[in-house]
Amino acid sequence: MSSESRESSEQETAESETPVESQAASKELQTVESVVIRFCGDSGDGMQLAGTQFTNVSAVFGNDVSTLPDFPAEIRAPAGSLFGVSGFQLCFSSGDIYTPGDEVDTLVAMNPAALKTNLADLKRGGTLIVNEDAFDKSNLGKAHYDSNPLDDESELAAYRVHKVPMTRLTRDAVEGLGLSVREADRCKNFFALGLVYWLYERDSKPTEEWVKSKFGKYPSVLEANLRALKAGYNFGFSTEQFTVHYEVPAAQLQPGKYRKVTGNEAVAMGLVTAAKLADTELFYGGYPITPASDILHELSKLKRFGVRTFQAEDEIAAITSVVGAAFGGALAVTASSGPGIALKGEGIGLGVIMELPMVIVDVQRGGPSTGLPTKTEQSDLFLTYFGRNGDCPMPLIAARSPADCFAMAQEAVRIAVEFMTPVFLLTDGYIANGAEPWKIPEVDGLYRVKVRHPKESNGNGDGFQPYLRDENLVRPWAIPGTPGLEHRLGGLEKSDGSGNVSYDPDNHQLMTQIRSQKLEKIAESIPDQEVDGPESGDLLVISWGGTYGAVKSACAASRRQGKSVAHCHLQYIHPFPKNLGEILSRYKKVLIPELNSGQLWIIIRAHFLVDAVSMSKVKGKPFLIGELCSKIDELLED
Amino acid sequence: MSADTSLPVLTQKDFASDQEIRWCPRCGDYSILAQMKKVLPTLGIPRENIVFVSGIGCSSRFPYYMSTYGMHSIHGRAPAIATGLKVARPELTVFVITGDGDALSIGGNHLMHALRRNVDLKIVMFNNQIYGLTKGQYSPTSPLGKKTKSTPFGSVDRPLNPLSIAISAGATFVARSADVDIKHLTSVLERAANHKGSAFVEVYQDCNVFNSGAFEFATKKDQKEENCIYLEHGKPLIYGKARDKGVRIDGAGNPDIVTLSDVKEDDLLFHDETIDDPTHAFRLAQMRWPDSPEPMGVFRAIERPTYDGEVDRQYKDCIASQGSGDLDKLFNSGDTWEVKAKS
């Protein structure tokens, strides 16, 4: 839209006194397939809440949704500062989507710092809604603006700009409720939300219900938020500043009942499901860490499912409490992120040598060290694959999306219990906090892990043999309380069979081999790798973890342009699916995009001697479909 | 009733494993192991319901020599492992066997938190004031000036007082004994085993290879009664071979050694294990030989809800009030929507 039309719409706003009905009738409703919205403001502005509410109403309406919360590590960074900007991006669509979108269609910026840090992602011609009241001298200074960008035509010429005095209008809307100015101003996220609800024809009922349940004890706050929401909606409806609004029809998802889940919620539900269906108790030992803490929060609410949670004194106590609980016969789980996983290494190794079933969830974030706590990355692959002393192999699986966390958490439990081993489940900040629709499964159709605790000795009169193995090299999970099966485990190398301490050289060689061969046995139990796209051809793109959506979308886009590009997304990393090597041999080139410096790339090259190409991004942000397409094109041109 | 439902009577031998004991000859650990085997049959607990968890160090080999369930784990982490086990299986009787390095140096954090939570664990810490398994470095309880392999010019580290740590952390049972003081050790271990909640027992243990004779003051027949006060609940603090000396509290609140002929018995400090306030126990823990006679026995034994018991209670309350978890209901909670098949 030209700058002229922006000017005229502003003038009209100032003059708008015409009755509401006649205006609304004149407003055009356009149908679009997919929209990307980003709400951004101060970390105290309630942008995560606004984004989550928009996601909920869109999901309930029937759109496919994908979200990307992006917030600073500081809980309340100084107001107005550039580093204190918190954003929530979501894509909602009438077709299938796999990412929260590359470019933003509508950007809601609550202050100058938010505008400055987010404008570059708004597509040319996109809609920009700003709270013009926040563009005062102080806030402009904090955002390092020399002059007000809203007054500069050239600065925003490429966008459809809507300057809305949100602070003032919100205060007006809540007047008479006895709120302080500060309290009144905290409602302006609901004003912004209401406005965007109008813009995209959303039904605000689910949000109204949420406000009523959340603020039931504070009637004036409840009323203020509802009024702000309505005022925002009516502002779009009645003022001539907004001449067009949009609808995004419901998506054609598979028939069934859906709800929205984040990755962390899905991990918690998957663990509870596995435990319940195995008819056993779940023990969760954890220490608070971003972005994994929500798993602890979710599980601690679910005690009625046979869940015992333990907030440990540190990461080491968390993992070792899990060792103790596993010895006791519980399904024992911990979750953390990079720094915590680093501390857990020795405890995990103890679980490996004692061959106890345990699940360790690593919700990856930017590293090294404290790194980027609230940003996503895939850089713990080496840490989890190799990061223990000694030869210490462990199964490693990775979820590909928020909803997939549900299935993969159950799969982690299955491998742990059926093969008596600690298992790593990798997720990341992007899928842990991101949300998508989840098709609610039928309980009867879910896999039941079989937990077996022997009651009888296996020793033929020689006493119980804790390391006597079955055909899968699995030892019995005998637990305290069982008469006659008393035995001692430990971190010292033990004799195969009896489990007694052994320094025998040949026994150590044997036990090291067995621990490794167990992985081969696990490979027999996992599904073959599937390929999306041509069975052979010019390029195979391999991805793992949370980059699934972006890579899948990029490969599909390339195929639509007639290119020979296949996609292989790995959920099993250690062991690899048995047919992976054969798949690799069918393509001329292999590309491995990762949000790290090429960790899977090195493992694939070492494992298969294939001259794969790495694409590395470590910016704390997910891949854009566009940048993947460019890399694919570049490789195909070579 | 014709069926005999009583527990089989177990003896000391029933608690010995088939493993050859590999401590150095004359190590104090042998005596502690023997007393433990004496105590266990008195508890009336089936062998399969007892678990010994240890960390790393000479003392931590202990579980291998017991015929119960056991785990020889990693350095310092036994209290955390035992906490996980006890929370998952509150009906088990769980002992932690640890040493001064394991419990107070690398594992200090876990010890403190197990005690403040009052997890129902019996923690027996063998204190030999030396790192024995790594062949003789000073430990967090070695006295100032101690010459060892890593402190050839004498240690400049001030030692920790294990009982003060335990009392400060909120331990509900705190006691001290010595390896070869057989009767005393047996009675202390028995009291600890029967305590509901965290029990912390420090056992003076002679490392005859790297720190021989460190505790002669408390173990030698001709010395111990002059150097130690054997605590008895409800009784005044009296000691000495002739039971001619006692402890009273002076005007400033400090312990004062007195000769019994000079004071009335009623003016002496009386021992009370059951005071909730830790001041009394802490004051006793501060009395260390050679500056003063050193108390031995049970310093503190109070009742408080256990962590594992409370976790279990919440868990059962949730099931009682909300019903056993229903997966279908869980999946269908929150905002849900229906996608209809295209007609």
Chai-1 contact restraints between the chains, C-beta under 6 A:
chainA,res_idxA,chainB,res_idxB,connection_type,confidence,min_distance_angstrom,max_distance_angstrom,comment,restraint_id
A,N56,B,D335,contact,1.0,0.0,6.0,A-B,restraint_1
A,V60,B,D335,contact,1.0,0.0,6.0,A-B,restraint_2
A,V60,B,W337,contact,1.0,0.0,6.0,A-B,restraint_3
A,P206,B,D335,contact,1.0,0.0,6.0,A-B,restraint_4
A,L253,B,V339,contact,1.0,0.0,6.0,A-B,restraint_5
A,P255,B,V339,contact,1.0,0.0,6.0,A-B,restraint_6
A,P255,B,K340,contact,1.0,0.0,6.0,A-B,restraint_7
A,P255,B,A341,contact,1.0,0.0,6.0,A-B,restraint_8
A,G256,B,V339,contact,1.0,0.0,6.0,A-B,restraint_9
A,K257,B,T336,contact,1.0,0.0,6.0,A-B,restraint_10
A,K257,B,E338,contact,1.0,0.0,6.0,A-B,restraint_11
A,Y258,B,W337,contact,1.0,0.0,6.0,A-B,restraint_12
A,R259,B,G334,contact,1.0,0.0,6.0,A-B,restraint_13
A,R259,B,T336,contact,1.0,0.0,6.0,A-B,restraint_14
A,T273,B,L327,contact,1.0,0.0,6.0,A-B,restraint_15
A,K276,B,L327,contact,1.0,0.0,6.0,A-B,restraint_16
A,F283,B,A88,contact,1.0,0.0,6.0,A-B,restraint_17
A,G285,B,G84,contact,1.0,0.0,6.0,A-B,restraint_18
A,K303,B,Y315,contact,1.0,0.0,6.0,A-B,restraint_19
A,K303,B,C318,contact,1.0,0.0,6.0,A-B,restraint_20
A,R304,B,C318,contact,1.0,0.0,6.0,A-B,restraint_21
A,R304,B,I319,contact,1.0,0.0,6.0,A-B,restraint_22
A,R304,B,Q322,contact,1.0,0.0,6.0,A-B,restraint_23
A,R304,B,G325,contact,1.0,0.0,6.0,A-B,restraint_24
A,F305,B,G325,contact,1.0,0.0,6.0,A-B,restraint_25
A,R308,B,V87,contact,1.0,0.0,6.0,A-B,restraint_26
A,R308,B,V311,contact,1.0,0.0,6.0,A-B,restraint_27
A,R308,B,Y315,contact,1.0,0.0,6.0,A-B,restraint_28
A,F310,B,V87,contact,1.0,0.0,6.0,A-B,restraint_29
A,E313,B,N109,contact,1.0,0.0,6.0,A-B,restraint_30
A,E313,B,H113,contact,1.0,0.0,6.0,A-B,restraint_31
A,A317,B,A80,contact,1.0,0.0,6.0,A-B,restraint_32
A,A317,B,H110,contact,1.0,0.0,6.0,A-B,restraint_33
A,T320,B,R77,contact,1.0,0.0,6.0,A-B,restraint_34
A,T320,B,A80,contact,1.0,0.0,6.0,A-B,restraint_35
A,T320,B,I81,contact,1.0,0.0,6.0,A-B,restraint_36
A,S321,B,A80,contact,1.0,0.0,6.0,A-B,restraint_37
A,S321,B,T83,contact,1.0,0.0,6.0,A-B,restraint_38
A,S321,B,G84,contact,1.0,0.0,6.0,A-B,restraint_39
A,V322,B,G84,contact,1.0,0.0,6.0,A-B,restraint_40
A,V323,B,I81,contact,1.0,0.0,6.0,A-B,restraint_41
A,G324,B,I81,contact,1.0,0.0,6.0,A-B,restraint_42
A,G324,B,A82,contact,1.0,0.0,6.0,A-B,restraint_43
A,G324,B,G84,contact,1.0,0.0,6.0,A-B,restraint_44
A,G324,B,L85,contact,1.0,0.0,6.0,A-B,restraint_45
A,A325,B,G84,contact,1.0,0.0,6.0,A-B,restraint_46
A,A325,B,A88,contact,1.0,0.0,6.0,A-B,restraint_47
A,F327,B,L85,contact,1.0,0.0,6.0,A-B,restraint_48
A,G328,B,L85,contact,1.0,0.0,6.0,A-B,restraint_49
A,G328,B,A88,contact,1.0,0.0,6.0,A-B,restraint_50
A,G328,B,R89,contact,1.0,0.0,6.0,A-B,restraint_51
A,A330,B,A88,contact,1.0,0.0,6.0,A-B,restraint_52
A,E346,B,I74,contact,1.0,0.0,6.0,A-B,restraint_53
A,L350,B,I74,contact,1.0,0.0,6.0,A-B,restraint_54
A,I440,B,F331,contact,1.0,0.0,6.0,A-B,restraint_55
A,V443,B,L327,contact,1.0,0.0,6.0,A-B,restraint_56
A,V443,B,D328,contact,1.0,0.0,6.0,A-B,restraint_57
A,P480,B,V51,contact,1.0,0.0,6.0,A-B,restraint_58
A,P480,B,Y69,contact,1.0,0.0,6.0,A-B,restraint_59
A,P480,B,L92,contact,1.0,0.0,6.0,A-B,restraint_60
A,G481,B,E48,contact,1.0,0.0,6.0,A-B,restraint_61
A,G481,B,N49,contact,1.0,0.0,6.0,A-B,restraint_62
A,T482,B,E48,contact,1.0,0.0,6.0,A-B,restraint_63
A,P483,B,E48,contact,1.0,0.0,6.0,A-B,restraint_64
A,E486,B,E48,contact,1.0,0.0,6.0,A-B,restraint_65
A,E486,B,S67,contact,1.0,0.0,6.0,A-B,restraint_66
A,E486,B,T68,contact,1.0,0.0,6.0,A-B,restraint_67
A,E486,B,Y69,contact,1.0,0.0,6.0,A-B,restraint_68
A,R488,B,P63,contact,1.0,0.0,6.0,A-B,restraint_69
A,R488,B,Y64,contact,1.0,0.0,6.0,A-B,restraint_70
A,R488,B,G70,contact,1.0,0.0,6.0,A-B,restraint_71
A,L489,B,M71,contact,1.0,0.0,6.0,A-B,restraint_72
A,G490,B,H72,contact,1.0,0.0,6.0,A-B,restraint_73
A,G491,B,I74,contact,1.0,0.0,6.0,A-B,restraint_74
